[in-house]
Amino acid sequence: MNATAGFHYVYILHSEAGEYFYVGLTDDLASRLARHNAGAVPHTARRRPWQIKTAVAFRDREQAALFEK
């Protein structure tokens, strides 16, 4: 069993292209970061590359969504 299965993550990305930050919510940090860095997320495509600065794990998706706001 995957140790991260069942978690929902609120993450903060930092753009290596400048002082830009992005906050998001996902169930799969690695694939979401890859999508951001591939330009597949319209809101972050122009500020690539991105790196994860912080991620907080939640078991409850609703709690994660409240924290993200």
TIVO-2410 file (N, C-alpha, C; in nm, 3 decimals):
# residues 69
REC num residu      c1      c2      c3 atome chaine
REC   1      M   0.084  -0.119   0.000     N      A
REC   1      M   0.000   0.000   0.000    CA      A
REC   1      M   0.088   0.124   0.000     C      A
REC   2      N   0.051   0.222  -0.078     N      A
REC   2      N   0.122   0.349  -0.086    CA      A
REC   2      N   0.103   0.426   0.045     C      A
REC   3      A   0.214   0.473   0.105     N      A
REC   3      A   0.208   0.543   0.233    CA      A
REC   3      A   0.132   0.675   0.223     C      A
REC   4      T   0.122   0.732   0.105     N      A
REC   4      T   0.053   0.860   0.088    CA      A
REC   4      T  -0.091   0.844   0.041     C      A
REC   5      A  -0.136   0.721   0.022     N      A
REC   5      A  -0.272   0.698  -0.026    CA      A
REC   5      A  -0.374   0.752   0.075     C      A
REC   6      G  -0.477   0.814   0.024     N      A
REC   6      G  -0.582   0.864   0.110    CA      A
REC   6      G  -0.561   1.005   0.162     C      A
REC   7      F  -0.451   1.068   0.125     N      A
REC   7      F  -0.424   1.204   0.170    CA      A
REC   7      F  -0.462   1.306   0.064     C      A
REC   8      H  -0.494   1.424   0.109     N      A
REC   8      H  -0.521   1.540   0.024    CA      A
REC   8      H  -0.421   1.646   0.068     C      A
REC   9      Y  -0.357   1.710  -0.027     N      A
REC   9      Y  -0.248   1.802   0.003    CA      A
REC   9      Y  -0.282   1.944  -0.039     C      A
REC  10      V  -0.255   2.037   0.050     N      A
REC  10      V  -0.253   2.178   0.016    CA      A
REC  10      V  -0.106   2.211  -0.001     C      A
REC  11      Y  -0.071   2.269  -0.115     N      A
REC  11      Y   0.070   2.292  -0.143    CA      A
REC  11      Y   0.093   2.437  -0.185     C      A
REC  12      I   0.214   2.483  -0.158     N      A
REC  12      I   0.257   2.615  -0.202    CA      A
REC  12      I   0.374   2.596  -0.296     C      A
REC  13      L   0.360   2.650  -0.417     N      A
REC  13      L   0.467   2.645  -0.515    CA      A
REC  13      L   0.537   2.780  -0.519     C      A
REC  14      H   0.665   2.775  -0.549     N      A
REC  14      H   0.743   2.897  -0.571    CA      A
REC  14      H   0.799   2.890  -0.712     C      A
REC  15      S   0.785   2.998  -0.786     N      A
REC  15      S   0.837   3.004  -0.922    CA      A
REC  15      S   0.985   3.036  -0.919     C      A
REC  16      E   1.064   2.956  -0.988     N      A
REC  16      E   1.207   2.984  -1.001    CA      A
REC  16      E   1.231   3.100  -1.097     C      A
REC  17      A   1.125   3.145  -1.165     N      A
REC  17      A   1.136   3.256  -1.260    CA      A
REC  17      A   1.116   3.391  -1.192     C      A
REC  18      G   1.098   3.393  -1.063     N      A
REC  18      G   1.077   3.518  -0.990    CA      A
REC  18      G   1.007   3.493  -0.859     C      A
REC  19      E   0.964   3.599  -0.796     N      A
REC  19      E   0.898   3.588  -0.666    CA      A
REC  19      E   0.747   3.569  -0.681     C      A
REC  20      Y   0.709   3.456  -0.738     N      A
REC  20      Y   0.569   3.422  -0.757    CA      A
REC  20      Y   0.538   3.296  -0.679     C      A
REC  21      F   0.419   3.294  -0.619     N      A
REC  21      F   0.374   3.179  -0.542    CA      A
REC  21      F   0.237   3.136  -0.592     C      A
REC  22      Y   0.207   3.008  -0.574     N      A
REC  22      Y   0.078   2.952  -0.613    CA      A
REC  22      Y   0.037   2.853  -0.506     C      A
REC  23      V  -0.089   2.857  -0.465     N      A
REC  23      V  -0.142   2.763  -0.366    CA      A
REC  23      V  -0.244   2.675  -0.435     C      A
REC  24      G  -0.234   2.544  -0.410     N      A
REC  24      G  -0.326   2.451  -0.473    CA      A
REC  24      G  -0.362   2.334  -0.383     C      A
REC  25      L  -0.449   2.249  -0.433     N      A
REC  25      L  -0.498   2.131  -0.362    CA      A
REC  25      L  -0.492   2.013  -0.457     C      A
REC  26      T  -0.438   1.900  -0.410     N      A
REC  26      T  -0.427   1.781  -0.495    CA      A
REC  26      T  -0.425   1.655  -0.410     C      A
REC  27      D  -0.447   1.542  -0.476     N      A
REC  27      D  -0.433   1.411  -0.412    CA      A
REC  27      D  -0.301   1.346  -0.451     C      A
REC  28      D  -0.228   1.404  -0.545     N      A
REC  28      D  -0.102   1.347  -0.594    CA      A
REC  28      D  -0.002   1.459  -0.622     C      A
REC  29      L   0.084   1.485  -0.525     N      A
REC  29      L   0.179   1.597  -0.536    CA      A
REC  29      L   0.272   1.585  -0.655     C      A
REC  30      A   0.330   1.468  -0.675     N      A
REC  30      A   0.430   1.451  -0.781    CA      A
REC  30      A   0.370   1.478  -0.919     C      A
REC  31      S   0.253   1.420  -0.946     N      A
REC  31      S   0.195   1.440  -1.079    CA      A
REC  31      S   0.144   1.583  -1.097     C      A
REC  32      R   0.096   1.643  -0.990     N      A
REC  32      R   0.048   1.781  -1.001    CA      A
REC  32      R   0.164   1.876  -1.028     C      A
REC  33      L   0.276   1.858  -0.959     N      A
REC  33      L   0.394   1.941  -0.985    CA      A
REC  33      L   0.441   1.922  -1.129     C      A
REC  34      A   0.440   1.799  -1.177     N      A
REC  34      A   0.480   1.772  -1.315    CA      A
REC  34      A   0.389   1.846  -1.413     C      A
REC  35      R   0.259   1.849  -1.386     N      A
REC  35      R   0.165   1.921  -1.473    CA      A
REC  35      R   0.192   2.071  -1.472     C      A
REC  36      H   0.220   2.126  -1.353     N      A
REC  36      H   0.255   2.269  -1.345    CA      A
REC  36      H   0.379   2.297  -1.429     C      A
REC  37      N   0.481   2.214  -1.414     N      A
REC  37      N   0.607   2.237  -1.484    CA      A
REC  37      N   0.602   2.205  -1.633     C      A
REC  38      A   0.503   2.128  -1.675     N      A
REC  38      A   0.485   2.098  -1.818    CA      A
REC  38      A   0.403   2.207  -1.888     C      A
REC  39      G   0.350   2.301  -1.811     N      A
REC  39      G   0.268   2.407  -1.870    CA      A
REC  39      G   0.123   2.367  -1.890     C      A
REC  40      A   0.081   2.256  -1.828     N      A
REC  40      A  -0.055   2.205  -1.846    CA      A
REC  40      A  -0.158   2.273  -1.756     C      A
REC  41      V  -0.113   2.359  -1.666     N      A
REC  41      V  -0.203   2.434  -1.578    CA      A
REC  41      V  -0.199   2.580  -1.624     C      A
REC  42      P  -0.306   2.628  -1.686     N      A
REC  42      P  -0.303   2.762  -1.745    CA      A
REC  42      P  -0.258   2.873  -1.650     C      A
REC  43      H  -0.300   2.866  -1.525     N      A
REC  43      H  -0.269   2.974  -1.431    CA      A
REC  43      H  -0.120   2.983  -1.397     C      A
REC  44      T  -0.046   2.874  -1.412     N      A
REC  44      T   0.096   2.874  -1.374    CA      A
REC  44      T   0.191   2.855  -1.492     C      A
REC  45      A   0.137   2.838  -1.610     N      A
REC  45      A   0.220   2.804  -1.727    CA      A
REC  45      A   0.327   2.908  -1.759     C      A
REC  46      R   0.300   3.034  -1.737     N      A
REC  46      R   0.394   3.139  -1.776    CA      A
REC  46      R   0.507   3.161  -1.676     C      A
REC  47      R   0.500   3.102  -1.559     N      A
REC  47      R   0.598   3.128  -1.453    CA      A
REC  47      R   0.687   3.007  -1.423     C      A
REC  48      R   0.697   2.915  -1.516     N      A
REC  48      R   0.777   2.793  -1.494    CA      A
REC  48      R   0.925   2.824  -1.489     C      A
REC  49      P   1.002   2.739  -1.424     N      A
REC  49      P   0.966   2.618  -1.348    CA      A
REC  49      P   0.923   2.650  -1.205     C      A
REC  50      W   0.853   2.554  -1.146     N      A
REC  50      W   0.801   2.564  -1.010    CA      A
REC  50      W   0.867   2.460  -0.922     C      A
REC  51      Q   0.874   2.492  -0.793     N      A
REC  51      Q   0.918   2.394  -0.695    CA      A
REC  51      Q   0.823   2.401  -0.575     C      A
REC  52      I   0.805   2.288  -0.509     N      A
REC  52      I   0.720   2.284  -0.391    CA      A
REC  52      I   0.797   2.343  -0.273     C      A
REC  53      K   0.739   2.445  -0.211     N      A
REC  53      K   0.799   2.505  -0.092    CA      A
REC  53      K   0.742   2.442   0.035     C      A
REC  54      T   0.611   2.414   0.033     N      A
REC  54      T   0.544   2.358   0.150    CA      A
REC  54      T   0.427   2.272   0.104     C      A
REC  55      A   0.403   2.163   0.177     N      A
REC  55      A   0.284   2.082   0.152    CA      A
REC  55      A   0.232   2.033   0.287     C      A
REC  56      V   0.101   2.043   0.304     N      A
REC  56      V   0.036   1.999   0.427    CA      A
REC  56      V  -0.064   1.890   0.390     C      A
REC  57      A  -0.057   1.776   0.459     N      A
REC  57      A  -0.142   1.661   0.428    CA      A
REC  57      A  -0.265   1.659   0.518     C      A
REC  58      F  -0.378   1.624   0.457     N      A
REC  58      F  -0.505   1.611   0.528    CA      A
REC  58      F  -0.568   1.478   0.489     C      A
REC  59      R  -0.637   1.414   0.582     N      A
REC  59      R  -0.715   1.294   0.550    CA      A
REC  59      R  -0.851   1.333   0.491     C      A
REC  60      D  -0.903   1.447   0.534     N      A
REC  60      D  -1.035   1.493   0.494    CA      A
REC  60      D  -1.023   1.601   0.386     C      A
REC  61      R  -1.081   1.576   0.270     N      A
REC  61      R  -1.070   1.672   0.159    CA      A
REC  61      R  -1.136   1.806   0.192     C      A
REC  62      E  -1.248   1.802   0.263     N      A
REC  62      E  -1.315   1.928   0.299    CA      A
REC  62      E  -1.226   2.014   0.387     C      A
REC  63      Q  -1.158   1.952   0.483     N      A
REC  63      Q  -1.066   2.027   0.569    CA      A
REC  63      Q  -0.951   2.086   0.487     C      A
REC  64      A  -0.901   2.009   0.392     N      A
REC  64      A  -0.793   2.059   0.305    CA      A
REC  64      A  -0.841   2.179   0.225     C      A
REC  65      A  -0.962   2.171   0.172     N      A
REC  65      A  -1.016   2.282   0.092    CA      A
REC  65      A  -1.036   2.407   0.178     C      A
REC  66      L  -1.080   2.390   0.301     N      A
REC  66      L  -1.094   2.505   0.391    CA      A
REC  66      L  -0.959   2.567   0.422     C      A
REC  67      F  -0.860   2.483   0.444     N      A
REC  67      F  -0.725   2.531   0.474    CA      A
REC  67      F  -0.666   2.607   0.355     C      A
REC  68      E  -0.694   2.558   0.235     N      A
REC  68      E  -0.641   2.621   0.113    CA      A
REC  68      E  -0.689   2.766   0.100     C      A
REC  69      K  -0.811   2.793   0.142     N      A
REC  69      K  -0.869   2.927   0.130    CA      A
REC  69      K  -0.801   3.019   0.227     C      A
***
